[in-house]
Structures are given as structure tokens and as C-alpha cells.
């Protein structure tokens, strides 16, 4: 579970996007991701025992089950729809990365690479399910760690040390506020760790743990690994800004691998990036298909063979939806921001639902739907700063809704 968590968190949104944006604008985005990694696994570790206990009590499989049991049907429907949309966007992010890799590796057109990668990833996830997902994450973790360490060592030797690197980066690339200003970075430090609470993939891992202690410790044990990998990825991003020029930024990590490593090791390097991407996609596919399956079919409606068939069919259809997003919006940074801000909207009702018996279904419902509407309305205009409105609004609504509208309290 520790290695599966690391492999899922350090996905294409981290590797490809951090190196991409570090090449483009400097360390700001990368620092934000490293901060969110560390804060995220700490927060998940702190809350894992409670979430596991709730999962055992409610016989829950996803975050939607929690909202159903705690807040009722309308919250279940709302969170189910939004979680599916959220996971589809996350799959789209990984799909952009895998298509960019294929285009660099074998010179395929983006659209052709996207179709072929969709077939491969969806097929093995559809057949394997959650158990295979966690096992392959374990294998993929070691591929990622070993190859990234080799890449960092070769890159360090190539650039001649950290001091040479820092003196060679483009002007402004060492500014920690360079991506979106001071306010955005403060918001990242305060809120970003909570975004993982809004991702059903992590809830599924907690629910699948043998007991509460394993659920908690798996996150705490992942802290040193996410720090090491986060720092390496940030270093590679700065390295790409010095060693590469005039490239499409989404391809920075792949072209850096080609430049630094001999062909045999470069092949392993591409495999490691593929492992990063696939470890994220399979987790997202399982999470989304589980939500859809439990929402559409009743428990024990079919025999086991039919259940497996329909579960696999839903997984495949759900995966296709994620890859379609990559066709429609082929910008990894835009999609990363949107999905992050959507995940943060779930955090206030989750925390209130777990730790407060007084929070009502209406408070949860409106603390999700109103900020979500504002997110989609304002994002085209405010972009990276949209969360400064949506996240505080969700917190205020979960705190004050019942006080203002005098909603009838839930029965004990």
C-alpha cells in the first residue's frame, strides 16, 4: 500500500507537468507539487484510521458511499456525478502525458498515440481490477525510483553541479512565486494537502487495507519517498530549462531522457515514465468504474460472472471518456488546475461529515454544488486564482449554512 500510494500520487500530473512547467516558468509549480505531496500523505495518514473505521461500518467502497450513508441520496447523486467528472479529467491528464511520450518515442501523431495508449491501458485495467492495480503499482514504484535516481545522477554530472545549474537557469526561474504570484503559493501551502481527500482512489486504498493501522502507516511510510521523488522531479525540470530549448513544453521530460541517457537506458527511462502514467490511470479507472457500477446496479443483482462482465464494460467505457478529454483539451496544466480545485471543494463536507454529527445534508449539498458552479463559471477568467473564491466559499457554507437557515439537525 505504501508503494502503491507513492506511485499513484507521483503520477503524470507530477512528473510531466512539473518538468513541463519548470522548463516554461521555473520552480514555482514544482515547489507547489512537492508541498502538496508531503502535506497530502500526512493528512491522509492522520485521517486514515477514521476513514477505515467508517468504511468498515458502512461497508463502503468509495467516497460516494460515505456521502450516501452520512448525508443521504441527493448528496450521493451529486458527489457521484462530480467524482466521475473529476476522475475523467484526471485520466485525461495522464492520457496527454502518455500520448506525448509516444509521439517523442516513435514519432506518432498525438491522436494516433492517444488511441493506441487508450487500448493498452484500458484493456489491462479492465481485466485486472483493483488487486492488479495495487500489485502493478508496487512494481512500477521501483521502476520509477531507480530510473529517476539514475537520471538525476547523470543530469547532475552533465550540468557540473547545483551551483552551475542555478547560475544557468533563465531569468526568473528561481522565483518561488513565478507561476501565479504570492497569493497562489500561500493558498497552495494552506490548502493543497487536502486535495487528496477529495480523490476516491485514496479512499479505496484505505478501505482495502487489512486494518486501520496498516491504512495509517502506509501513508506515513510514503513520506520519505514522495520527498525524494518530488525533489528529483523539480531538479529535472530546472535541468530541462538549461539543456533544452525551443521545444513543446509537455515533451520536456521525454526529450531530457533522450539527451542524457544512452539508448539502452533511455528505453528504461521511457518505461519508467510509462509506469508512472499507467499507475495513475489504472487507479483512476478502478475508482470511477466502481462509483458507476454501485450507482447503476443493486447489490447481488447478478451472479458473479455477470457482475465481472458489467464491471469490466463500465471500466472500459469510463476510460474512453477520460481519453476523449485529452483530445478536447490537450493542455496538462489547465486540466491539472481545474481538477485540483474541484477536488478541494469536497474537503469541507468530508471533514465535517467525519468529525461533526451536527452538519446536515443540506449544508453538505450546497457547500459542494454552489462552489462547483462558480468554479466552472469563473475558471475561464480567473484560471489559477479561481480557488481563492471557491475553496473559502465552501468552508464558509459548511460552517454557517445550518446556523443561517436553521436546518433541522440529523438524528443521533
C-alpha positions as CSV (number, residue, x, y, z in Angstrom):
1,X,0.0,0.0,0.0
2,X,2.9,2.4,0.7
3,X,4.4,1.9,-2.7
4,X,1.0,1.9,-4.4
5,X,0.3,5.3,-2.8
6,X,3.6,6.8,-3.9
7,X,3.2,5.5,-7.5
8,X,-0.3,6.9,-7.7
9,X,0.4,10.3,-6.2
10,X,3.6,10.8,-8.2
11,X,1.7,10.4,-11.5
12,X,1.9,12.2,-14.8
13,X,0.4,15.3,-13.1
14,X,3.6,15.5,-11.1
15,X,6.3,14.2,-13.5
16,X,5.2,15.6,-16.9
17,X,3.5,18.7,-15.6
18,X,6.3,19.7,-13.1
19,X,9.1,19.2,-15.6
20,X,6.9,20.9,-18.3
21,X,6.1,24.0,-16.2
22,X,9.6,24.2,-14.7
23,X,11.0,24.3,-18.2
24,X,8.5,27.0,-19.0
25,X,8.4,29.3,-15.9
26,X,10.7,27.9,-13.2
27,X,10.4,26.3,-9.8
28,X,7.1,27.7,-8.6
29,X,4.8,24.9,-9.9
30,X,7.2,22.2,-8.8
31,X,7.5,23.5,-5.3
32,X,3.8,23.6,-5.0
33,X,3.5,20.0,-6.0
34,X,6.2,18.8,-3.6
35,X,4.4,20.7,-0.8
36,X,1.1,19.1,-1.7
37,X,2.8,15.6,-1.8
38,X,4.1,15.9,1.7
39,X,1.1,17.6,3.2
40,X,-1.3,15.2,1.4
41,X,0.2,12.0,2.7
42,X,0.4,13.4,6.2
43,X,-3.3,14.5,6.1
44,X,-4.3,11.1,4.7
45,X,-2.2,9.3,7.3
46,X,-3.9,11.3,10.1
47,X,-7.4,10.6,8.8
48,X,-6.8,7.1,7.5
49,X,-7.9,5.3,10.7
50,X,-11.1,7.2,10.9
51,X,-11.9,6.7,7.2
52,X,-11.1,3.0,7.5
53,X,-13.4,2.7,10.5
54,X,-16.2,4.5,8.6
55,X,-15.6,2.2,5.6
56,X,-15.9,-0.9,7.8
57,X,-19.0,0.5,9.5
58,X,-20.8,1.5,6.3
59,X,-19.4,-1.3,4.1
60,X,-18.2,1.4,1.8
61,X,-16.1,1.1,-1.3
62,X,-15.8,4.7,-2.5
63,X,-16.1,8.3,-1.3
64,X,-19.6,8.3,-2.8
65,X,-20.7,5.6,-0.4
66,X,-19.6,7.8,2.5
67,X,-21.7,10.7,1.3
68,X,-24.6,8.4,0.8
69,X,-24.5,6.9,4.3
70,X,-23.7,10.2,6.0
71,X,-25.7,12.7,4.1
72,X,-28.3,10.8,2.0
73,X,-29.4,10.3,-1.6
74,X,-29.1,13.7,-3.1
75,X,-25.5,14.1,-1.8
76,X,-24.8,10.6,-3.2
77,X,-26.0,11.6,-6.6
78,X,-24.2,14.9,-6.6
79,X,-20.9,13.6,-5.4
80,X,-21.2,10.6,-7.7
81,X,-21.6,12.8,-10.8
82,X,-18.8,15.2,-9.8
83,X,-16.4,12.4,-8.7
84,X,-16.9,10.7,-12.1
85,X,-16.2,14.0,-13.9
86,X,-13.2,14.6,-11.7
87,X,-11.7,11.2,-12.4
88,X,-12.3,11.6,-16.1
89,X,-10.3,14.8,-16.1
90,X,-7.5,13.1,-14.1
91,X,-7.4,10.3,-16.7
92,X,-7.3,13.0,-19.4
93,X,-4.2,14.5,-17.7
94,X,-2.4,11.1,-17.8
95,X,-3.6,10.5,-21.4
96,X,-1.9,13.7,-22.5
97,X,1.3,12.5,-20.9
98,X,1.2,9.1,-22.4
99,X,0.4,10.4,-25.9
100,X,3.3,12.9,-25.6
101,X,5.6,10.1,-24.7
102,X,4.5,8.0,-27.7
103,X,4.9,11.0,-30.0
104,X,8.5,11.5,-28.8
105,X,9.4,7.9,-28.7
106,X,8.2,6.6,-32.0
107,X,7.1,9.8,-33.8
108,X,3.4,9.1,-33.8
109,X,0.8,11.7,-34.3
110,X,-0.8,12.8,-31.0
111,X,-4.2,11.5,-31.9
112,X,-2.9,8.1,-33.0
113,X,-0.7,7.7,-29.9
114,X,-3.7,8.6,-27.7
115,X,-5.9,5.8,-29.3
116,X,-3.2,3.2,-29.0
117,X,-2.3,4.0,-25.4
118,X,-6.0,4.0,-24.5
119,X,-6.4,0.5,-25.9
120,X,-3.5,-0.9,-23.9
121,X,-4.1,0.8,-20.5
122,X,-7.9,0.3,-20.5
123,X,-7.5,-3.4,-21.5
124,X,-5.2,-4.4,-18.8
125,X,-7.0,-2.4,-16.1
126,X,-10.4,-3.8,-17.2
127,X,-9.1,-7.4,-16.9
128,X,-7.2,-7.0,-13.7
129,X,-9.2,-4.8,-11.3
130,X,-8.1,-3.2,-8.0
131,X,-5.9,-6.1,-7.0
132,X,-3.8,-6.0,-10.1
133,X,-3.8,-2.2,-9.9
134,X,-2.1,-2.3,-6.5
135,X,0.3,-5.1,-7.4
136,X,1.4,-3.3,-10.6
137,X,1.8,0.0,-8.6
138,X,4.3,-1.8,-6.4
139,X,6.3,-2.9,-9.4
140,X,6.0,0.5,-11.1
141,X,7.2,2.3,-8.0
142,X,10.6,0.6,-8.1
143,X,11.0,1.3,-11.8
144,X,10.2,4.9,-11.2
145,X,12.6,5.3,-8.2
146,X,15.6,3.6,-9.8
147,X,15.4,5.2,-13.2
148,X,14.8,8.7,-11.7
149,X,17.8,8.3,-9.4
150,X,20.0,7.4,-12.4
151,X,18.6,10.3,-14.5
152,X,19.3,12.7,-11.6
153,X,22.9,11.5,-11.2
154,X,23.6,11.7,-14.9
155,X,22.0,15.1,-15.1
156,X,24.0,16.3,-12.1
157,X,27.2,15.2,-13.8
158,X,26.2,16.8,-17.1
159,X,25.4,20.2,-15.7
160,X,28.5,20.2,-13.4
161,X,26.8,20.6,-10.0
162,X,24.0,22.5,-8.4
163,X,25.8,25.8,-8.4
164,X,26.3,25.6,-12.2
165,X,22.6,24.7,-12.7
166,X,21.4,27.6,-10.5
167,X,23.6,30.1,-12.3
168,X,22.5,28.9,-15.8
169,X,18.7,28.8,-15.5
170,X,16.7,31.5,-17.3
171,X,16.0,34.7,-15.5
172,X,13.0,34.4,-13.1
173,X,13.1,30.6,-13.0
174,X,14.2,30.6,-9.3
175,X,11.3,32.8,-8.2
176,X,9.0,30.6,-6.0
177,X,6.1,32.9,-6.8
178,X,6.7,32.9,-10.5
179,X,3.8,30.8,-11.6
180,X,0.8,32.8,-10.2
181,X,2.1,35.1,-7.5
182,X,2.4,35.2,-3.7
183,X,-1.3,34.6,-3.0
184,X,-1.4,31.5,-5.1
185,X,1.6,30.0,-3.3
186,X,0.2,30.8,0.1
187,X,-3.0,29.1,-0.9
188,X,-1.0,26.0,-2.0
189,X,0.8,25.8,1.3
190,X,-2.5,26.1,3.3
191,X,-4.9,24.0,1.2
192,X,-3.1,21.8,-1.3
193,X,-2.5,18.8,1.0
194,X,-6.3,18.4,1.4
195,X,-6.9,17.9,-2.3
196,X,-6.1,14.2,-1.9
197,X,-9.0,13.8,0.5
198,X,-11.3,14.5,-2.5
199,X,-9.9,11.7,-4.6
200,X,-11.8,8.4,-4.3
201,X,-8.7,6.4,-5.4
202,X,-7.1,7.1,-2.0
203,X,-10.3,6.2,-0.1
204,X,-10.4,2.9,-2.0
205,X,-6.8,2.1,-0.8
206,X,-7.8,2.9,2.8
207,X,-10.9,0.8,2.6
208,X,-8.9,-2.1,1.1
209,X,-6.3,-2.1,3.9
210,X,-6.3,-5.1,6.2
211,X,-6.8,-2.9,9.3
212,X,-6.7,0.7,10.5
213,X,-3.0,0.6,11.5
214,X,-1.9,-0.5,8.0
215,X,-4.1,2.1,6.4
216,X,-2.5,4.9,8.6
217,X,1.1,3.7,8.4
218,X,1.1,3.2,4.6
219,X,0.8,6.9,4.2
220,X,3.3,7.9,6.9
221,X,5.9,5.5,5.4
222,X,5.4,7.0,2.0
223,X,6.6,10.5,3.2
224,X,10.4,10.0,2.5
225,X,9.7,8.5,-0.9
226,X,7.5,11.4,-2.1
227,X,10.1,13.9,-0.8
228,X,12.9,12.1,-2.7
229,X,10.9,11.8,-5.9
230,X,9.5,15.3,-5.6
231,X,12.9,16.9,-5.3
232,X,14.3,14.8,-8.2
233,X,11.4,15.9,-10.5
234,X,11.9,19.5,-9.6
235,X,15.7,19.2,-10.3
236,X,14.9,17.6,-13.7
237,X,12.6,20.4,-14.5
238,X,15.3,23.1,-13.9
239,X,17.7,20.9,-15.8
240,X,15.4,20.8,-18.8
241,X,15.2,24.6,-18.8
242,X,19.0,24.8,-19.2
243,X,19.7,21.9,-21.5
244,X,16.7,22.1,-23.9
245,X,15.3,25.0,-25.9
246,X,12.6,25.6,-28.5
247,X,10.5,22.6,-27.6
248,X,6.8,21.9,-26.8
249,X,6.8,22.0,-23.0
250,X,4.8,18.8,-22.5
251,X,7.6,16.8,-24.1
252,X,10.4,18.2,-21.8
253,X,10.9,15.2,-19.6
254,X,11.0,12.8,-22.6
255,X,13.5,14.9,-24.6
256,X,15.6,15.3,-21.4
257,X,15.7,11.5,-21.1
258,X,16.8,11.2,-24.8
259,X,19.5,13.8,-24.3
260,X,21.0,12.5,-21.0
261,X,20.8,8.7,-21.3
262,X,22.3,6.3,-23.9
263,X,19.7,4.4,-26.0
264,X,19.5,1.3,-23.7
265,X,19.0,3.4,-20.5
266,X,16.7,5.8,-22.4
267,X,14.4,2.9,-23.2
268,X,14.2,2.1,-19.5
269,X,13.7,5.8,-18.8
270,X,10.7,5.9,-21.1
271,X,9.4,2.7,-19.5
272,X,9.6,4.4,-16.1
273,X,7.5,7.4,-17.3
274,X,5.1,4.9,-18.8
275,X,4.9,3.2,-15.4
276,X,4.2,6.5,-13.7
277,X,1.4,7.3,-16.1
278,X,-0.2,3.8,-16.1
279,X,-0.1,3.5,-12.3
280,X,-2.2,6.7,-12.1
281,X,-4.6,5.8,-14.9
282,X,-5.4,2.3,-13.6
283,X,-6.2,3.7,-10.1
284,X,-8.5,6.3,-11.6
285,X,-10.2,3.8,-13.9
286,X,-11.0,1.5,-10.9
287,X,-12.2,4.4,-8.8
288,X,-14.6,5.7,-11.4
289,X,-15.9,2.4,-12.6
290,X,-16.7,1.4,-9.0
291,X,-18.7,4.5,-8.5
292,X,-20.7,4.0,-11.7
293,X,-21.3,0.3,-11.1
294,X,-22.5,0.8,-7.5
295,X,-24.8,3.6,-8.7
296,X,-26.3,1.7,-11.6
297,X,-26.7,-1.8,-10.2
298,X,-28.2,-3.1,-7.0
299,X,-26.2,-5.4,-4.7
300,X,-26.4,-9.1,-5.7
301,X,-28.4,-8.2,-8.8
302,X,-26.3,-10.6,-10.9
303,X,-24.3,-13.7,-10.5
304,X,-20.6,-13.3,-10.2
305,X,-19.8,-13.8,-13.9
306,X,-22.3,-11.2,-14.9
307,X,-21.0,-8.8,-12.3
308,X,-17.5,-9.1,-13.5
309,X,-18.6,-8.6,-17.1
310,X,-20.6,-5.4,-16.4
311,X,-17.8,-4.1,-14.1
312,X,-15.3,-4.5,-16.9
313,X,-17.6,-3.0,-19.5
314,X,-18.1,0.1,-17.3
315,X,-14.4,0.4,-16.7
316,X,-13.7,0.4,-20.5
317,X,-16.4,3.0,-21.2
318,X,-15.3,5.2,-18.4
319,X,-11.7,5.0,-19.6
320,X,-12.7,6.0,-23.1
321,X,-14.3,9.1,-21.6
322,X,-11.1,10.1,-20.0
323,X,-9.1,9.8,-23.2
324,X,-11.7,11.9,-25.0
325,X,-10.9,14.7,-22.6
326,X,-7.3,14.6,-23.7
327,X,-8.5,15.0,-27.3
328,X,-10.7,18.0,-26.4
329,X,-8.3,19.9,-24.0
330,X,-4.7,18.8,-24.7
331,X,-3.2,21.1,-22.0
332,X,-1.9,19.3,-19.0
333,X,-1.5,22.4,-16.8
334,X,-5.1,23.7,-17.4
335,X,-6.6,20.3,-16.7
336,X,-4.4,19.9,-13.5
337,X,-5.6,23.2,-12.1
338,X,-9.2,22.5,-12.8
339,X,-9.2,19.0,-11.3
340,X,-7.3,20.2,-8.2
341,X,-9.8,23.0,-7.5
342,X,-12.7,20.6,-8.0
343,X,-11.2,18.1,-5.6
344,X,-10.7,20.8,-2.9
345,X,-14.4,21.5,-3.0
346,X,-15.1,18.1,-1.4
347,X,-12.9,18.7,1.6
348,X,-15.1,20.8,3.9
349,X,-18.1,18.4,3.8
350,X,-15.8,15.4,4.2
351,X,-14.1,16.8,7.3
352,X,-17.5,18.0,8.7
353,X,-19.1,14.7,7.9
354,X,-16.4,12.7,9.7
355,X,-15.9,14.8,12.7
356,X,-19.2,16.7,13.3
357,X,-22.6,15.0,13.9
358,X,-24.4,18.3,13.6
359,X,-23.6,19.0,10.0
360,X,-26.7,18.4,7.9
361,X,-27.3,17.0,4.4
362,X,-28.3,20.5,3.0
363,X,-25.1,22.1,4.4
364,X,-23.0,19.4,2.6
365,X,-25.0,19.6,-0.6
366,X,-24.9,23.4,-1.0
367,X,-21.2,23.6,0.1
368,X,-20.4,21.4,-2.9
369,X,-22.8,22.5,-5.7
370,X,-22.5,26.3,-5.3
371,X,-18.7,26.4,-5.3
372,X,-18.7,23.9,-8.2
373,X,-20.9,26.1,-10.3
374,X,-18.7,29.1,-9.6
375,X,-15.6,27.1,-10.5
376,X,-16.9,26.3,-14.0
377,X,-18.2,29.9,-14.5
378,X,-15.1,31.7,-13.2
379,X,-12.2,29.3,-14.2
380,X,-12.0,30.6,-17.9
381,X,-11.5,34.1,-16.5
382,X,-9.6,33.7,-13.2
383,X,-7.8,30.4,-14.0
384,X,-5.1,29.6,-11.4
385,X,-6.7,32.1,-8.9
386,X,-10.2,30.6,-9.0
387,X,-9.7,28.5,-5.8
388,X,-9.3,31.8,-3.8
389,X,-13.1,32.1,-4.2
390,X,-14.4,28.6,-4.4
391,X,-12.5,27.0,-1.5
392,X,-13.2,29.7,1.1
393,X,-16.8,29.8,0.0
394,X,-17.2,26.0,0.6
395,X,-15.7,26.3,4.0
396,X,-18.0,29.2,5.0
397,X,-21.0,27.4,3.7
398,X,-20.3,24.2,5.7
399,X,-19.7,26.2,8.9
400,X,-22.6,28.7,8.6
401,X,-25.3,27.2,6.5
402,X,-27.1,25.4,9.3
403,X,-26.8,28.4,11.6
404,X,-28.2,30.8,9.0
405,X,-31.1,28.6,7.7
406,X,-31.8,26.9,11.0
407,X,-31.8,23.5,9.3
408,X,-33.2,20.6,11.3
409,X,-30.4,18.6,12.8
410,X,-29.7,15.0,11.9
411,X,-30.9,12.4,14.4
412,X,-28.2,10.9,16.6
